[in-house]
């Protein structure tokens, strides 16, 4: 197995995933707890594809403002499998929710929901600070607002919507602009025995986005999670705000701390107020609400 890799500061990881356009190449990442940098990797069965993969990585770096110098190496297939798995462990989000990779066993406590997720394809494993914070908010709202409808904007692996469904939200659905992410989300939902409506969708054309009708026929959801990027949250604030039902809650994430005030103010101008926020590392996640 040929691997193209480079190391970057964690603040560039999420943006790099968003802009990476490598065609069939799949970008992955990991960071050891003892390492200050995150390693970005593209695994290739064919060594001849390495120059194109490296070029795609360099181009994505330019877009997010970081100069990348990818290295190309070789890893035996068995070592690749072990390397891929050793960085993803079972994560206990709360006494009610656990995220588990399929190769690990976990015995849940009474009432605890176990979300089984293969994290190798799309962004969203529960380990990134933005995803972790969203999961913690979903877990809390499942208790405070049981039985509400839920929409996942930019669903990635589907982890947030799957967690919502496991914890009792109804009419759960999600969309993503990336068809590979939608396919992966549907696979992960099926692996958890859930029927969730994941579709391809675009914030710039919400009227054509399939899951924009909830189970009651309305165009909105009681709880919406948008774990994308800060600039996207600002640019499409009006569109995202339109998906939240009157009196509903909006989780905004994928935001570097210094950009959070701009995101919060963009939604305040649309009638939202901040209920709370949490900072994990350099990433801040906000829970906003709109009055009925």
C-alpha positions in Angstrom: 0.0 0.0 0.0 1.4 3.4 -1.1 0.8 6.3 1.3 1.0 10.0 0.6 1.2 12.0 3.9 2.0 15.3 5.5 1.7 16.8 9.0 -0.2 20.0 9.8 -1.5 22.1 12.7 -4.9 20.8 13.9 -6.6 24.1 13.0 -6.2 23.2 9.3 -7.6 19.7 9.5 -11.3 20.4 9.2 -10.9 23.1 6.5 -8.6 20.7 4.5 -11.3 18.0 4.6 -13.8 20.5 3.3 -11.9 21.7 0.3 -9.9 18.5 -0.7 -10.9 17.5 -4.2 -9.0 14.3 -5.0 -11.6 12.5 -7.1 -11.4 8.9 -6.0 -8.7 9.6 -3.4 -9.8 9.4 0.2 -8.2 11.8 2.7 -7.8 10.5 6.3 -6.2 12.0 9.4 -5.0 11.0 12.8 -3.1 12.6 15.7 -1.3 10.7 18.5 -1.9 12.2 21.9 1.8 12.8 22.3 2.1 14.7 19.0 1.3 18.3 18.5 0.6 17.9 14.8 -2.0 16.0 12.8 -1.0 13.6 10.1 -3.0 13.7 6.8 -2.8 10.6 4.7 -4.0 9.2 1.4 -3.7 5.4 1.0 -3.2 4.2 -2.6 -3.3 0.7 -4.0 -1.5 1.9 -7.1 1.9 3.7 -6.6 1.5 5.5 -10.0 -1.3 7.6 -8.4 1.0 9.1 -5.8 1.9 12.3 -7.8 -1.7 13.1 -8.5 -2.7 12.5 -4.9 0.2 14.7 -3.6 -0.8 17.5 -6.1 -4.4 17.4 -4.9 -3.2 17.7 -1.3 -0.9 20.6 -2.1 -3.8 22.4 -3.9 -6.1 21.9 -1.0 -3.5 23.4 1.3 -3.2 26.5 -0.9 -6.9 27.0 -0.6 -6.9 27.0 3.2 -3.6 29.0 3.4 -1.0 26.4 4.4 2.0 25.2 2.3 2.1 21.4 2.3 5.0 19.2 1.3 3.6 15.7 1.1 5.9 12.7 1.3 5.3 9.3 -0.4 6.1 6.0 1.3 5.1 2.4 1.3 3.3 0.4 4.0 2.6 -3.3 4.0 -1.2 -4.0 3.8 -1.3 -5.6 7.2 0.5 -2.7 8.8 -2.0 -0.3 7.0 -4.9 -2.1 8.6 -3.4 -1.9 12.0 -2.4 1.7 11.6 -5.9 2.6 10.4 -7.5 1.0 13.4 -5.2 1.9 16.3 -6.1 5.6 16.2 -9.9 5.1 16.6 -11.0 3.9 20.0 -14.3 3.7 21.8 -15.4 7.1 23.0 -17.8 7.5 25.9 -19.7 10.7 25.2 -22.0 10.5 28.2 -23.6 7.9 30.5 -26.2 7.6 27.7 -24.1 7.6 24.5 -21.0 5.7 23.3 -19.3 5.8 19.9 -17.6 2.5 19.1 -15.6 1.3 16.0 -16.8 -2.1 14.7 -13.6 -3.8 15.6 -13.8 -3.1 19.4 -16.1 -4.7 21.8 -18.1 -2.7 24.4 -20.6 -3.8 27.0 -23.1 -0.9 27.5 -24.5 0.1 30.8 -28.3 -0.2 31.2 -29.9 2.5 29.1 -26.7 3.4 27.2 -26.9 3.6 23.4 -23.9 2.4 21.4 -23.3 4.0 18.0 -21.2 1.7 15.8 -19.2 3.7 13.2 -16.5 2.9 10.8 -14.6 6.2 10.6 -12.4 5.5 7.6 -14.5 7.3 4.8 -16.0 10.6 5.8 -15.4 13.3 8.4 -17.0 12.6 11.7 -15.7 10.0 14.2 -16.6 11.6 17.6 -12.9 12.3 18.3 -12.6 15.7 16.7 -13.5 18.5 19.1 -16.3 19.9 16.8 -18.0 16.5 16.5 -17.5 15.7 20.2 -19.2 19.0 21.3 -22.1 18.5 18.9 -22.6 15.0 20.3 -22.6 16.3 23.8 -25.3 18.9 22.9 -27.4 16.3 21.1 -27.2 14.0 24.2 -28.3 16.9 26.4 -31.2 18.0 24.2 -32.4 14.4 23.8 -33.2 14.6 27.6 -34.5 18.2 27.7 -36.5 18.1 24.4 -37.4 14.4 23.8 -39.2 13.4 20.6 -38.2 16.4 18.6 -37.4 16.4 14.9 -33.7 16.6 13.8 -31.8 17.8 10.7 -28.0 17.3 10.1 -26.6 20.0 7.8 -23.4 18.7 6.2 -23.8 15.2 7.6 -20.4 13.7 6.7 -20.3 10.2 8.2 -23.8 10.7 9.6 -22.6 10.4 13.1 -24.7 13.3 14.5 -28.0 12.2 12.9 -27.4 8.6 13.9 -26.7 9.7 17.5 -29.9 11.7 17.4 -32.0 8.8 16.2 -30.5 6.4 18.8 -31.4 8.9 21.5 -35.0 9.3 20.5 -35.3 12.2 18.1 -37.9 11.5 15.3 -38.0 12.3 11.6 -34.2 12.4 11.6 -32.6 13.3 8.3 -29.5 14.9 6.9 -27.8 16.1 3.7 -24.3 16.7 2.4 -22.9 18.2 -0.8 -20.5 15.2 -1.2 -22.2 12.1 -2.6 -19.5 9.8 -1.1 -20.4 11.2 2.4 -24.1 10.6 1.8 -23.3 7.0 0.7 -21.1 6.5 3.8 -23.8 8.0 6.1 -26.4 5.7 4.7 -24.1 2.7 5.3 -23.4 3.7 8.8 -27.1 4.2 9.6 -27.9 0.7 8.2 -25.1 -0.7 10.3 -26.9 0.7 13.4 -30.2 -0.7 12.3 -31.6 2.8 11.5 -33.7 4.1 8.6 -32.5 7.7 8.3 -33.0 9.8 5.2 -29.6 11.0 4.0 -29.6 12.8 0.7 -27.3 15.0 -1.4 -28.0 18.7 -0.8 -26.6 22.1 -1.3 -27.0 25.1 0.9 -27.0 27.4 -2.1 -30.1 25.6 -3.5 -32.1 24.3 -0.5 -35.4 24.2 -2.5 -33.8 21.3 -4.4 -32.5 19.5 -1.4 -34.4 16.3 -0.8 -34.8 16.1 3.0 -36.1 19.6 3.5 -39.5 18.4 4.5 -39.9 17.0 8.0 -42.2 14.1 8.9 -45.1 16.5 9.6 -44.7 18.1 6.1 -43.0 21.3 7.3 -39.7 22.6 5.8 -37.9 22.8 9.2 -36.7 20.8 12.2 -36.9 21.4 15.9 -33.2 20.8 16.4 -30.6 21.4 13.6 -26.9 20.7 13.8 -24.6 22.4 11.3 -21.0 21.2 11.9 -19.4 22.7 8.8 -16.9 25.6 8.7 -17.2 29.1 10.3 -17.1 31.0 7.0 -19.8 28.7 5.5 -21.9 29.2 8.6 -21.7 33.0 8.0 -22.1 32.9 4.3 -25.2 30.7 4.5 -26.6 32.0 7.8 -30.0 32.9 6.3 -30.3 29.5 4.6 -29.3 27.5 7.7 -31.6 29.7 9.9 -34.5 28.9 7.6 -34.3 25.2 8.5 -34.9 25.8 12.3 -38.5 25.7 13.5 -39.9 28.5 15.6 -38.8 27.9 19.1 -36.2 25.5 17.9 -32.5 25.0 18.6 -29.4 25.3 16.3 -26.0 23.8 17.0 -23.3 25.6 15.1 -19.8 24.0 15.0 -16.6 23.7 13.0 -15.7 27.2 14.2 -12.2 28.3 15.2 -12.5 30.3 18.4 -11.5 33.6 17.0 -14.3 33.4 14.3 -17.0 32.5 16.8 -18.2 36.0 17.5 -18.8 36.6 13.8 -20.8 33.5 13.5 -22.8 34.3 16.6 -23.5 37.8 15.4 -24.6 36.6 12.0 -27.4 34.5 13.6 -28.3 37.1 16.2 -29.1 39.4 13.2 -31.6 36.7 12.2 -33.4 36.4 15.5 -31.2 33.8 17.3 -29.8 34.1 20.8 -27.0 32.1 22.4 -28.0 29.6 25.0 -24.5 28.4 25.7 -21.2 27.6 24.0 -18.2 25.3 24.7 -14.6 25.4 23.7 -12.6 22.3 23.1 -9.0 23.0 22.0 -9.2 25.7 19.4 -12.7 24.9 18.3 -15.9 26.6 19.7 -19.4 25.2 19.4 -22.5 27.2 20.1 -26.1 26.3 21.0 -28.5 28.9 19.7 -32.3 29.2 20.0 -35.0 31.1 18.2 -38.1 32.3 19.9 -41.5 30.8 18.9 
